[in-house]
Amino acid sequence: MPHLLVAGGAGYIGSHTLRALRKAGHTAVVVDDLRSGRESAVEDAPLVRCNVGDRAGIDRLLARYGPFDGVLHFAASIQVGESVANPLAYYQNNVLAAANLIDRALHHGARAFVLSSTAAVYGNPETQPIAETAALAPVNPYGAGKAMVERILADVEAAHGLRWAALRYFNACGADPAGGLGECHEPETHLIPLALEAAAGLRPALKLFGTDYPTPDGTCVRDYVHVTDLAAAHVAAIEGLLGGGPGGAFNLGSGAGLSNREVIEGVGRVVGMPVPCEDAPRRAGDPPVLVADATRFRMAYGWQTHHSDLETIVQTAWDWLRLWRAL
Ligand SMILES: NC(=O)c1ccc[n+]([C@@H]2O[C@H](COP(=O)([O-])OP(=O)(O)OC[C@H]3O[C@@H](n4cnc5c(N)ncnc54)[C@H](O)[C@@H]3O)[C@@H](O)[C@H]2O)c1
């Protein structure tokens, strides 16, 4: 079975994927500097506390725990607004540190690399649902940085044969139905945990940014994909790349759009409490609709979503929040 390095495995999506990889029989080592992750999320996998941009530290890790067949790279800074305010910090952590990890992994014999990419590489595309053939036109440093790393991976494959996949997630959400893992971003910027926290009285009324978009109910429409479905996609991707399957960029989404208002109503329904909510003006840079066409990944690897319906997403996120916040 492949031996894998999971960078950022103490974070939200990385920890779910780590669990899925180990369940599938892979051995895995986590590298994470715990700037936003939690040590307990790696469970009993080996954890090396190190910045992926630290060349000497990564070399020591690779010499001690390697060689690795493949690397899954989740370690990044994830807030779009912060990336606009502090672009250099984002290019440093999301591009330069990633290039370092790619370089050292290649040097130490890795054959495949899976990158956590994002729908933000597309910017504000006109055509929905979005296929991978859509132009890359990011509108913020976060999305631009991810697109740069995709380009680096394509060039490195052409020169050195490192197989790669960039998994462009749309809105990751939910928590492992088996329990014990979930989303705990600080600060939280994602709609579902914000709505749950507002319903639970942990934060003031949720602001609904923009109610006059050209969408059926006037609020933005997004594509929500359950983290357990994302984790399964990573297992398929790394196994596929190592087995000679197709690589490149793949969208990961449910293919169904949900409006902000539908999500907020769904949260209220599942938790049995209304979500305090107030209308607010549009935020700059929010496209009205972002929905994935994930056909390419489905066709390549037979991937299907099994948990990405709103009820399952909200119920699992709620179960996690109650555990985490001891509600
Ligand atoms: N959450 C989403 O909806 C979403 C959507 C699209 C893409 N993504 C991408 O998925 C990946 C994971 O996101 P997440 O929501 O799990 O975030 P997260 O903050 O929960 O996890 C990121 C992990 O990486 C670690 N980390 C960050 N920089 C590091 C560094 N330089 N060295 C070592 N460790 C470092 C953090 O400590 C954390 O454990 C990110 O690359 C993000 O850009 C997330």
The ligand as an SDF file (V2000), in Angstrom:
LIG
                    3D

 44 48  0  0  0  0  0  0  0  0999 V2000
  -12.7000   24.9410    3.4990 N   0  0  0  0  0  0  0  0  0  0  0  0
  -13.1010   25.1320    2.2330 C   0  0  0  0  0  0  0  0  0  0  0  0
  -14.2990   25.3140    1.9430 O   0  0  0  0  0  0  0  0  0  0  0  0
  -12.0900   25.1090    1.1100 C   0  0  0  0  0  0  0  0  0  0  0  0
  -12.5300   25.3680   -0.1990 C   0  0  0  0  0  0  0  0  0  0  0  0
  -11.6150   25.3270   -1.2450 C   0  0  0  0  0  0  0  0  0  0  0  0
  -10.2880   25.0140   -0.9870 C   0  0  0  0  0  0  0  0  0  0  0  0
   -9.8710   24.7730    0.2900 N   0  0  0  0  0  0  0  0  0  0  0  0
   -8.4470   24.4380    0.5040 C   0  0  0  0  0  0  0  0  0  0  0  0
   -8.3800   23.2520    1.2530 O   0  0  0  0  0  0  0  0  0  0  0  0
   -7.2290   23.2340    2.0910 C   0  0  0  0  0  0  0  0  0  0  0  0
   -7.6290   22.8910    3.5030 C   0  0  0  0  0  0  0  0  0  0  0  0
   -8.5910   23.8210    3.9610 O   0  0  0  0  0  0  0  0  0  0  0  0
   -9.2380   23.6780    5.4150 P   0  0  0  0  0  0  0  0  0  0  0  0
  -10.5850   24.2990    5.3560 O   0  0  0  0  0  0  0  0  0  0  0  0
   -9.0990   22.2770    5.8730 O   0  0  0  0  0  0  0  0  0  0  0  0
   -8.2730   24.6490    6.2450 O   0  0  0  0  0  0  0  0  0  0  0  0
   -7.6590   24.4570    7.7240 P   0  0  0  0  0  0  0  0  0  0  0  0
   -7.1510   25.8080    8.1400 O   0  0  0  0  0  0  0  0  0  0  0  0
   -8.6250   23.7620    8.6100 O   0  0  0  0  0  0  0  0  0  0  0  0
   -6.4360   23.4780    7.4650 O   0  0  0  0  0  0  0  0  0  0  0  0
   -5.1800   23.9140    6.9960 C   0  0  0  0  0  0  0  0  0  0  0  0
   -4.1150   23.1910    7.8030 C   0  0  0  0  0  0  0  0  0  0  0  0
   -2.8220   23.5290    7.2770 O   0  0  0  0  0  0  0  0  0  0  0  0
   -1.9600   23.9380    8.3210 C   0  0  0  0  0  0  0  0  0  0  0  0
   -1.0030   24.8670    7.7210 N   0  0  0  0  0  0  0  0  0  0  0  0
   -1.2630   26.0240    7.0550 C   0  0  0  0  0  0  0  0  0  0  0  0
   -0.1190   26.5530    6.5810 N   0  0  0  0  0  0  0  0  0  0  0  0
    0.8800   25.7000    6.9520 C   0  0  0  0  0  0  0  0  0  0  0  0
    2.2780   25.6750    6.7290 C   0  0  0  0  0  0  0  0  0  0  0  0
    2.9160   26.6530    6.0500 N   0  0  0  0  0  0  0  0  0  0  0  0
    3.0020   24.6320    7.2160 N   0  0  0  0  0  0  0  0  0  0  0  0
    2.3950   23.6380    7.9020 C   0  0  0  0  0  0  0  0  0  0  0  0
    1.0770   23.6090    8.1510 N   0  0  0  0  0  0  0  0  0  0  0  0
    0.3180   24.6320    7.6740 C   0  0  0  0  0  0  0  0  0  0  0  0
   -2.8620   24.5210    9.3930 C   0  0  0  0  0  0  0  0  0  0  0  0
   -2.2840   24.4690   10.6770 O   0  0  0  0  0  0  0  0  0  0  0  0
   -4.1000   23.6270    9.2780 C   0  0  0  0  0  0  0  0  0  0  0  0
   -3.9940   22.4780   10.0890 O   0  0  0  0  0  0  0  0  0  0  0  0
   -6.5870   24.6060    1.9170 C   0  0  0  0  0  0  0  0  0  0  0  0
   -5.5040   24.4800    1.0170 O   0  0  0  0  0  0  0  0  0  0  0  0
   -7.6820   25.4570    1.3260 C   0  0  0  0  0  0  0  0  0  0  0  0
   -7.1570   26.4930    0.5200 O   0  0  0  0  0  0  0  0  0  0  0  0
  -10.7320   24.8170    1.3450 C   0  0  0  0  0  0  0  0  0  0  0  0
  1  2  1  0
  2  3  2  0
  2  4  1  0
  4  5  1  0
  4 44  2  0
  5  6  2  0
  6  7  1  0
  7  8  2  0
  8  9  1  0
  8 44  1  0
  9 10  1  0
  9 42  1  0
 10 11  1  0
 11 12  1  0
 11 40  1  0
 12 13  1  0
 13 14  1  0
 14 15  2  0
 14 16  1  0
 14 17  1  0
 17 18  1  0
 18 19  2  0
 18 20  1  0
 18 21  1  0
 21 22  1  0
 22 23  1  0
 23 24  1  0
 23 38  1  0
 24 25  1  0
 25 26  1  0
 25 36  1  0
 26 27  1  0
 26 35  1  0
 27 28  2  0
 28 29  1  0
 29 30  1  0
 29 35  2  0
 30 31  1  0
 30 32  2  0
 32 33  1  0
 33 34  2  0
 34 35  1  0
 36 37  1  0
 36 38  1  0
 38 39  1  0
 40 41  1  0
 40 42  1  0
 42 43  1  0
M  CHG  2   8   1  16  -1
M  END
$$$$
